[in-house]
Amino acid sequence: MSTTRQLFILSLIVFLALSGQSFAQQLSVNSIPEQLKKDVNSVVRYYNTSIEVNKSYDMTITYEYAITVLNSSGNEHISAGSSYSKSLKIVEMSAKILDANGKEIKKLKSADLIDVSAVNSGSIFVDDRLQYYQYAPGSYPYTFVFKLVVKSQNTAFLPSWMPLDKEFQSTESNTYTLIYPAEWKLVTTERNLDSFGVKKSHDPGRYSLEIQQALPITDEYARPPLSEITPFTSASLDHFQLENIKGEVSNWNEFGEWYQSKMLAGNELVPEKTRNEILSLVAGVSDSIEMTRLIYEYVQSKTRYVSVSIGIGGWKPMTVASVDEYKYGDCKALSFYTQSLLKTAGLPATYTLIDAGNYPRKLDTTQVSVQGNHVIVSVPLKDATIWLETTNQHIPFGYLGDFTDNRTALSLSEKGSKLVKTPMYPDSINKQETVASIVLEADGFMKANLIRRSSGLQYDNKYYLELQKTEDNEKFYQKDWNYLQFLKLSKINFEADKNHVVFIENLDLEALKYSTMSGERMLFQANFFNRITYVPPRIPNRKQKIVIPRGFHDLDAYEVILPEGFMIEALPSKNAIETRFGKYSLHVEQLSENTLRITRSYLEKSGTFPAEDYSEYLQFRKDIVRYDQSKIILIKKSL
């Protein structure tokens, strides 16, 4: 071997060794700035998302990251896997583990991969599978290095960017790059970029973002979602494909026409037998609301919900004939079926796309694109719009609950599409009204008959009790009233009044040791069945505004027969609070020598309030807990 060649090989070896050493030093724990290690469970060393759209049916997405996990709580910040299907292929996936010095200690292999079907208990037809690495760390800290490359035929959904998506995690660097045909139109929705120092670059065919040295987001009680207070960007193109169906839209009307013609048209034919049943069902009924109710309850009685996510079936509903034959469907299929039956009766039903979830989420109206994770039906009548949730066979007609309330949705009809708003449930109608007749005995034994009526959004919290087994309901009440010792329920009756959207509980119960003795005195709490015990945490330097997405109104009225041989020594003062956050009152009055009436009202208001008002809100909540602990004192009568 020549001397020149020997020197070249030696230089290459030295270069590779130094490069490896430099890489290890860059990812060592010691190289993390101290301010990024404070009060965190993990640190993102780098996270790079690269999206390349070549054609409407050809997109390559590459994710590369290194995350240093400082303790066991940081393990949940590692997501090392991907779903895959016929239209989404995994091209490359690799992972390795580095020690605290940045030195590789393990390269994960195919034996470390878990491959499962992405099927849940409510799914029948799903072709998605999930492949992910499973790693159990032996010590901390460690760094997880991961790379994933996938190819997708679907460009209707571009990955969004939300670099600070976890609490107790800081970030050294996070980048996002989108490359696309320069002649296509890109629409983005951007939030909180400037306030976090995000660098942005946008030229025809290329869009990029970068954030560096980002401190962790503080976990604050009743704060807005992270997507509203941290950097966030979503993107869409005016050319796209969804499961081999191409689209090119620039406004919501065009989108509605595309969705109607490509997803819904040709599937709406109602079988003759069912058509005749519907026409017979509404024959002689002139009221449109009553007609809608009859058809909705017809669908509830004949169908059930399952998930359907095979190919275009994840977005295009089953045919009406298929739902009619098999008696099941997902939200798309059941909504389309319901809409078609309503149209059979001449009612103006519309297929409505919505983003469902317990926190009210609105469709992004600035981006004309496939959005939402759910479908409902809206029926715009002359005097009111009726909203129908078709996947739940147990809820009342016209009731949405907190899954789809108070948000923007997209209503599709032959006349085009339009943005609509689902109803908001005012605080005052989200009621829980409890009336109880209580007998208290000298040894602390307490028995009661309780009737509790839940309406508005509080109906959502209770109606499922009617569907549970008796033993599960007993466990529910034992947990709800865990301060009642040796609780026994001798009667549990439920009534779901769907016409008035009221759920009624009728209970007979008893408990031991409700009161305590102190010498000649008996003490017991005035609030028997609806105590607030949780106090939100102190947050001295709160940064985020206070968000109470939904309010409620609890009303309690107890009539208590006192034990013989005792007389009243002291009753709580009449307590009342009124703030911008709500109102509270507790009043105990003596009706007769041995009878008390206890009334309580607690209204919590929904709303958004400045961060600097948190101490006032905290005091309001503290006062409620304190007043709910108010005690009544009896004393033995003199002989």
C-alpha positions in Angstrom: 0.0 0.0 0.0 1.4 3.4 -0.9 2.3 5.9 1.7 -0.2 8.4 0.3 -3.1 5.9 0.5 -2.1 5.0 4.1 -2.1 8.6 5.1 -5.6 9.1 3.4 -7.0 6.1 5.3 -5.5 7.3 8.6 -6.9 10.8 8.1 -10.3 9.4 7.3 -10.2 7.3 10.5 -9.2 10.3 12.6 -11.9 12.4 11.0 -14.6 9.9 11.7 -13.4 9.5 15.3 -13.4 13.2 15.9 -16.8 13.6 14.2 -18.3 10.9 16.5 -16.6 12.5 19.5 -18.0 15.9 18.5 -21.5 14.5 18.0 -21.3 12.8 21.4 -20.2 16.1 23.0 -23.1 18.0 21.4 -25.6 15.5 22.8 -24.1 15.1 26.3 -26.2 16.2 29.2 -23.5 18.6 30.3 -23.9 20.6 27.0 -27.5 21.5 27.8 -27.8 25.1 29.1 -28.6 25.1 32.8 -31.7 27.2 32.3 -33.2 24.5 30.1 -32.6 21.8 32.7 -34.5 23.6 35.5 -37.9 22.1 36.5 -38.1 19.8 33.4 -38.4 16.1 32.8 -36.9 16.1 29.4 -35.1 18.4 26.9 -35.6 18.4 23.1 -32.0 18.6 21.8 -33.3 18.9 18.2 -36.5 18.0 16.5 -36.7 18.4 12.7 -39.8 17.9 10.6 -39.4 17.9 6.8 -42.3 17.6 4.4 -41.8 17.3 0.7 -44.9 17.4 -1.5 -44.0 16.4 -5.0 -47.5 15.7 -6.5 -51.0 15.8 -5.1 -50.6 12.0 -4.4 -46.9 11.9 -3.4 -45.7 13.3 0.0 -42.6 12.3 2.0 -42.4 13.2 5.6 -39.2 12.9 7.7 -39.0 13.3 11.4 -35.6 13.4 13.2 -35.2 14.1 16.9 -33.0 13.6 19.9 -34.7 14.0 23.3 -32.8 13.8 26.6 -34.9 12.2 29.3 -33.8 13.3 32.8 -36.1 11.2 34.9 -38.9 8.6 34.7 -41.6 11.2 34.2 -39.9 12.2 31.0 -40.4 8.7 29.4 -43.9 9.7 28.3 -42.3 12.4 26.2 -40.9 9.8 23.8 -43.1 8.9 20.9 -41.2 6.5 18.7 -43.4 4.9 16.1 -45.9 5.4 13.3 -49.2 4.2 11.9 -49.2 2.7 8.5 -51.8 1.6 5.9 -52.1 1.1 2.1 -51.8 4.8 1.6 -49.2 5.5 4.3 -45.9 3.5 4.1 -43.0 3.5 6.5 -39.8 3.9 4.5 -37.3 4.1 7.3 -37.5 3.9 11.1 -34.5 3.7 13.4 -33.7 4.5 17.0 -30.7 4.5 19.3 -29.9 5.3 23.0 -27.1 7.5 24.2 -25.8 7.7 27.7 -25.3 10.9 29.7 -22.0 11.6 27.9 -23.7 11.3 24.5 -22.1 7.9 23.8 -24.2 5.3 22.0 -25.1 2.4 24.3 -27.8 0.7 22.4 -29.2 0.6 18.8 -32.8 -0.6 18.8 -33.5 -3.5 16.4 -36.5 -5.0 14.7 -36.9 -7.3 17.8 -37.6 -4.1 19.8 -40.5 -3.1 17.5 -44.1 -3.7 18.5 -46.6 -4.1 15.6 -50.3 -3.9 16.5 -53.6 -3.3 14.7 -54.9 0.2 15.3 -58.3 -1.2 16.3 -60.2 -0.2 19.4 -63.2 -1.9 21.0 -65.7 0.1 18.9 -64.0 -0.7 15.5 -64.9 -3.3 13.0 -63.3 -2.2 9.8 -59.9 -0.6 10.2 -56.9 -1.2 8.0 -54.4 1.0 10.0 -51.7 -0.6 11.9 -49.2 0.8 14.4 -45.5 0.1 14.7 -43.4 1.5 17.5 -40.3 0.9 19.5 -40.5 -0.2 23.1 -37.6 0.7 25.4 -37.2 0.3 29.1 -34.4 2.5 30.4 -32.0 1.1 33.0 -30.9 4.5 34.3 -31.2 8.3 33.9 -30.5 10.5 32.1 -30.4 9.1 28.6 -31.0 10.5 25.2 -33.4 8.9 22.7 -32.4 9.5 19.0 -35.1 8.7 16.5 -35.6 8.9 12.7 -38.8 8.2 10.8 -39.5 8.5 7.1 -43.0 7.9 5.7 -44.5 8.3 2.3 -48.2 9.2 1.9 -50.6 9.3 -1.0 -52.8 11.7 1.0 -51.9 15.4 0.9 -55.3 16.6 2.2 -53.6 16.7 5.7 -50.2 18.3 6.1 -48.5 17.9 9.5 -48.9 20.9 11.7 -46.2 22.4 13.8 -46.5 22.8 17.6 -43.0 22.6 19.0 -43.8 23.2 22.6 -46.5 20.6 23.0 -45.6 19.2 26.3 -45.3 20.6 29.8 -42.1 20.2 31.8 -40.1 20.0 28.6 -37.7 22.5 27.3 -36.3 22.8 23.7 -32.9 23.6 22.3 -34.0 23.5 18.6 -37.1 22.6 16.7 -37.5 23.1 12.9 -40.3 22.7 10.3 -39.7 22.7 6.6 -42.4 22.3 3.9 -41.4 22.0 0.2 -44.2 22.0 -2.4 -44.7 22.9 -6.1 -44.1 26.6 -6.4 -47.2 27.2 -8.5 -49.5 25.9 -5.8 -51.1 28.1 -3.2 -50.1 27.6 0.4 -52.4 28.8 3.2 -51.1 28.8 6.8 -52.6 29.6 10.2 -50.0 30.9 12.6 -50.2 31.6 16.3 -47.8 33.0 18.8 -44.7 32.9 16.5 -43.4 36.4 17.2 -43.9 36.2 21.0 -41.7 33.1 21.1 -39.0 34.4 18.7 -39.8 32.0 15.9 -37.8 32.5 12.8 -39.9 32.2 9.6 -39.0 32.0 6.0 -41.5 31.8 3.1 -40.6 31.7 -0.5 -42.6 30.2 -3.4 -42.4 26.4 -2.9 -40.7 26.6 0.5 -41.9 27.4 4.0 -39.8 27.0 7.1 -39.9 27.7 10.8 -37.4 27.5 13.6 -37.4 28.0 17.4 -34.4 27.8 19.7 -33.7 27.8 23.4 -37.3 27.6 24.5 -38.0 27.4 28.2 -40.7 24.9 29.5 -44.4 25.8 29.5 -45.6 26.1 33.1 -48.6 23.9 34.1 -51.2 26.4 35.4 -54.7 25.5 36.6 -57.5 26.5 34.2 -55.2 27.8 31.5 -56.0 27.8 27.8 -54.9 24.8 25.7 -51.2 24.7 24.7 -52.2 25.2 21.0 -53.6 28.6 21.9 -50.7 29.9 24.0 -47.6 28.4 22.3 -46.3 28.6 18.8 -48.6 26.8 16.4 -48.8 26.5 12.6 -51.1 24.5 10.4 -50.8 24.4 6.6 -52.9 23.4 3.6 -52.5 23.4 -0.2 -55.1 24.2 -2.8 -54.2 20.9 -4.6 -54.5 17.7 -2.7 -55.6 14.1 -2.8 -57.5 12.0 -0.3 -57.4 8.2 -0.8 -57.1 8.5 -4.6 -59.7 11.3 -4.8 -58.1 14.5 -6.1 -59.2 18.0 -5.0 -58.6 21.6 -6.0 -60.5 24.2 -4.0 -60.0 27.8 -3.1 -63.2 28.6 -1.0 -65.7 26.9 1.2 -68.3 26.7 -1.5 -65.9 24.9 -3.8 -64.9 22.6 -0.9 -68.6 21.8 -0.2 -69.2 21.0 -3.9 -66.1 18.7 -3.9 -67.1 16.9 -0.8 -70.7 16.5 -2.0 -69.7 15.2 -5.4 -66.8 13.0 -4.3 -67.8 11.7 -0.9 -71.6 11.8 -0.7 -73.2 11.7 -4.1 -74.5 8.3 -5.3 -74.7 6.8 -1.8 -77.9 8.3 -0.6 -80.5 5.9 -2.1 -82.9 4.8 0.6 -84.3 1.2 0.2 -87.9 1.1 -0.8 -89.0 -0.8 2.3 -87.4 1.8 4.7 -88.6 4.7 2.6 -92.2 3.5 3.0 -91.6 3.0 6.8 -90.4 6.6 7.1 -93.3 8.0 5.2 -95.8 5.9 7.2 -94.0 7.1 10.5 -94.6 10.8 9.7 -97.9 10.4 8.0 -100.4 12.9 9.5 -97.6 14.8 11.3 -97.5 18.4 10.3 -94.9 19.7 12.8 -91.4 19.6 11.4 -89.7 19.3 14.8 -91.9 16.3 15.7 -91.2 14.7 12.3 -87.5 15.2 12.9 -87.8 13.6 16.4 -89.7 10.6 15.1 -87.1 9.9 12.5 -84.1 10.5 14.9 -85.6 8.0 17.4 -86.2 5.5 14.6 -82.5 5.7 13.7 -81.5 5.3 17.4 -83.6 2.2 17.8 -82.3 0.5 14.7 -78.6 1.3 14.5 -75.4 1.1 16.6 -72.0 2.8 16.3 -68.8 1.2 15.0 -65.6 2.7 13.6 -65.0 2.3 9.9 -61.5 3.4 8.7 -60.5 1.3 5.7 -59.1 3.5 2.9 -61.6 6.1 1.8 -64.0 4.6 4.3 -62.2 6.7 6.8 -63.7 9.7 5.1 -66.5 8.6 2.8 -69.6 7.2 4.5 -71.0 3.8 3.9 -74.0 3.8 1.6 -77.4 4.3 3.0 -78.4 0.8 1.8 -75.5 -0.7 3.7 -76.3 1.0 7.0 -79.9 0.0 6.5 -79.0 -3.7 5.9 -76.3 -4.1 8.6 -77.7 -1.7 11.2 -74.4 -0.1 12.1 -72.1 2.6 11.0 -69.6 5.2 12.1 -70.4 8.9 12.6 -70.2 9.6 8.9 -72.4 6.7 7.9 -75.0 7.2 10.7 -75.2 10.9 10.0 -75.5 10.4 6.2 -78.2 7.7 6.9 -80.1 10.0 9.2 -79.8 12.9 6.7 -81.1 10.7 3.9 -84.1 9.5 5.9 -85.0 13.1 6.9 -84.8 14.2 3.3 -87.1 11.4 2.4 -89.7 13.1 4.6 -89.0 16.5 3.0 -86.9 17.9 5.8 -83.8 20.1 5.1 -81.1 18.0 6.8 -77.4 18.8 6.3 -74.3 16.7 6.8 -72.1 18.7 9.2 -68.3 18.4 9.8 -67.1 19.3 13.2 -64.1 19.1 15.5 -65.4 17.2 18.5 -63.9 17.0 22.0 -64.6 18.1 25.6 -62.8 21.4 25.1 -64.7 23.5 22.5 -62.6 23.5 19.4 -63.4 25.5 16.3 -62.7 24.7 12.7 -60.0 26.9 11.2 -62.1 29.1 9.0 -59.0 30.6 7.3 -58.0 27.3 5.7 -60.3 25.7 3.1 -59.3 22.1 3.8 -60.5 18.8 5.1 -61.0 19.4 8.8 -62.8 17.9 11.7 -62.9 14.5 13.4 -66.6 14.0 13.6 -69.9 14.4 11.7 -73.3 15.4 13.1 -76.6 16.4 11.4 -78.1 19.9 11.4 -81.8 20.5 10.5 -82.3 24.2 9.8 -86.1 24.6 10.2 -88.0 27.9 10.0 -88.0 28.7 13.7 -85.0 26.8 15.0 -82.0 24.6 14.0 -82.1 21.1 15.4 -78.8 19.4 16.0 -78.5 15.6 16.0 -75.7 13.4 17.4 -76.2 10.1 15.6 -73.6 7.9 17.3 -75.3 7.7 20.7 -78.4 5.6 21.0 -79.2 6.9 24.6 -79.1 10.7 24.5 -82.2 12.9 24.0 -83.4 14.3 20.7 -81.7 17.5 19.8 -79.1 17.2 22.6 -75.3 17.6 21.8 -73.7 17.7 25.2 -70.1 18.9 25.8 -68.7 16.8 22.9 -69.8 19.2 20.1 -71.3 22.2 21.9 -70.3 25.9 21.3 -68.0 25.6 18.2 -67.8 26.3 14.5 -68.7 23.5 12.1 -69.1 23.2 8.3 -72.6 22.4 7.1 -72.8 20.7 3.6 -75.8 20.9 1.3 -76.5 20.8 -2.4 -76.7 24.6 -2.3 -73.1 24.7 -1.1 -71.4 24.7 2.2 -71.5 27.3 5.0 -69.9 27.7 8.4 -72.3 27.3 11.3 -72.2 27.5 15.1 -73.5 24.8 17.4 -75.4 25.9 20.5 -73.8 27.0 23.7 -75.4 25.7 27.0 -75.7 28.8 29.3 -74.4 28.3 32.8 -77.8 28.7 34.4 -79.3 25.7 32.6 -76.5 23.3 33.5 -78.2 22.5 36.7 -78.0 19.9 39.4 -81.0 20.2 41.8 -80.9 18.0 44.9 -83.7 17.6 47.4 -83.3 15.3 50.4 -85.3 14.3 53.5 -82.9 13.3 56.2 -83.3 11.7 59.6 -80.3 12.0 62.0 -80.2 9.8 65.1 -78.4 10.3 68.4 -75.7 7.7 67.7 -74.8 9.4 64.4 -76.8 7.1 62.2 -78.2 9.0 59.2 -80.8 7.9 56.6 -82.2 9.9 53.7 -84.3 9.9 50.6 -82.6 11.9 47.9 -83.9 13.0 44.6 -81.4 14.6 42.2 -82.3 16.2 38.9 -79.5 16.9 36.4 -80.1 19.0 33.3 -78.2 20.9 30.6 -74.6 19.7 30.4 -75.0 18.1 33.8 -77.2 15.6 32.1 -74.1 14.4 30.3 -72.5 13.6 33.7 -75.3 11.2 34.9 -77.3 9.6 32.1 -74.9 6.7 31.7 -75.7 5.5 35.3 -79.0 4.0 33.9 -76.9 1.8 31.6 -74.6 0.4 34.3 -74.9 -2.6 36.5 -76.2 -2.1 40.1 -72.8 -2.9 41.6 -71.1 -0.3 39.4 -73.6 2.3 40.5 -73.0 1.4 44.1 -69.3 2.0 43.6 -70.0 5.3 41.9 -71.9 6.6 45.0 -69.4 5.3 47.4 -66.7 7.2 45.6 -68.9 10.3 45.2 -69.7 10.3 48.9 -66.5 8.8 50.2 -66.9 10.8 53.5 -70.1 8.8 54.4 -69.0 5.9 56.5 -70.6 2.4 55.9 -72.8 3.9 53.1 -75.6 1.6 52.1 -78.1 2.2 49.3 -81.4 0.3 49.7 -83.0 1.9 46.6 -81.5 3.1 43.4 -84.0 4.3 40.8 -83.3 6.3 37.6 -85.5 8.1 35.1 -84.2 9.6 31.9 -86.7 12.3 31.0 -85.6 12.8 27.4 -88.4 15.2 26.5 -87.2 17.7 29.0 -83.5 16.5 29.1 -83.5 15.8 32.8 -81.9 12.8 34.4 -83.5 11.9 37.8 -81.9 9.9 40.6 -84.1 8.6 43.4 -82.2 7.0 46.2 -82.8 5.7 49.7 -79.5 5.5 51.6 -78.1 5.3 55.1 -74.7 5.8 56.8 -73.1 5.4 60.2 -71.2 8.0 62.3 -72.3 11.0 60.3 -72.1 13.1 63.4 -69.5 13.2 66.1 -69.8 13.8 69.9 -67.7 16.2 71.9 -68.9 15.9 75.5 -72.6 16.9 75.6 -72.4 18.3 72.1 -73.2 16.7 68.7 -71.5 18.2 65.6 -72.2 17.5 61.9 -71.7 19.2 58.6 -74.6 21.1 57.0 -73.7 20.0 53.5 -74.7 16.4 53.4 -74.4 15.5 49.7 -72.6 18.1 47.6 -69.3 19.1 49.1 -66.6 20.9 47.3 -63.2 19.9 48.8 -60.7 20.7 46.1 -58.8 24.0 46.2 -56.8 24.9 43.1 -53.1 25.5 43.6 -51.5 28.8 44.4 -49.7 30.3 41.4 -47.8 33.4 42.6 -46.6 34.6 39.2 -49.3 33.3 37.0 -48.7 34.0 33.3 -51.8 32.6 31.5 -55.3 33.8 31.5 -58.0 31.9 33.4 -60.4 29.9 31.2 -63.6 28.3 32.5 -65.1 26.8 29.4 -68.4 25.9 30.9 -70.4 27.0 34.0 -73.0 25.2 36.1 -75.5 25.8 38.8 -76.0 23.5 41.8 -79.0 23.9 44.0 -79.4 21.8 47.2 -82.3 21.7 49.7 -82.3 19.4 52.7 -84.9 19.0 55.4 -83.3 17.4 58.5 -85.1 15.8 61.4 -82.8 16.1 64.5 -82.4 13.3 67.1 -84.5 13.3 70.1 -83.0 14.5 73.4 -81.0 17.3 71.6 -81.5 21.0 71.0 -79.9 23.4 68.7 -77.0 25.3 70.2 -75.4 27.0 67.1 -76.2 27.3 63.5 -73.8 28.6 60.7 -74.2 32.2 59.8 -75.9 32.8 56.5 -73.0 32.8 54.1 -73.1 34.4 50.7 -70.4 35.3 48.1 -70.8 37.1 44.8 -67.9 37.7 42.4 -67.3 37.9 38.7 -66.5 34.2 38.8 -69.9 33.1 40.3 -72.1 33.2 43.3 -72.5 31.0 46.4 -74.9 30.9 49.4 -75.5 28.6 52.3 -78.4 29.1 54.7 -79.6 27.0 57.6 -82.9 27.8 59.3 -84.9 26.2 62.0 -88.4 25.1 61.0 -89.4 23.6 64.3 -87.9 22.4 67.5 -86.4 19.4 65.8 -86.4 20.3 62.1 -83.9 22.2 60.0 -84.0 23.4 56.4 -80.6 23.7 54.7 -80.4 25.5 51.3 -77.3 25.9 49.2 -76.7 27.5 45.8 -73.4 27.5 43.8 -73.2 29.1 40.4 -69.9 28.9 38.6 -69.7 31.2 35.6 -68.0 30.3 32.3 -65.6 32.9 30.9 -62.1 34.0 30.3 -60.4 36.2 32.9 -57.0 38.0 33.2 -54.1 36.2 34.8 -53.8 38.9 37.5 -57.3 38.0 38.7 -56.2 34.5 39.7 -55.7 35.3 43.4 -59.3 36.6 43.5 -60.6 33.4 41.8 -58.6 31.3 44.2 -60.1 33.1 47.2 -63.6 32.5 45.7 -62.9 28.8 45.5 -61.3 28.7 49.0 -64.4 30.4 50.5 -66.7 27.8 48.9 -64.7 25.0 50.4 -64.7 26.7 53.8 -68.4 27.3 53.8 -69.1 23.8 52.6 -67.4 22.7 55.9 -69.9 24.7 58.0 -71.0 22.7 61.1 -74.2 22.6 63.1 -73.9 22.1 66.8 -76.5 20.4 69.0 -76.4 20.0 72.7 -78.2 17.4 74.9 -81.3 18.7 76.6 -81.2 19.0 80.4 -83.3 16.4 82.2 
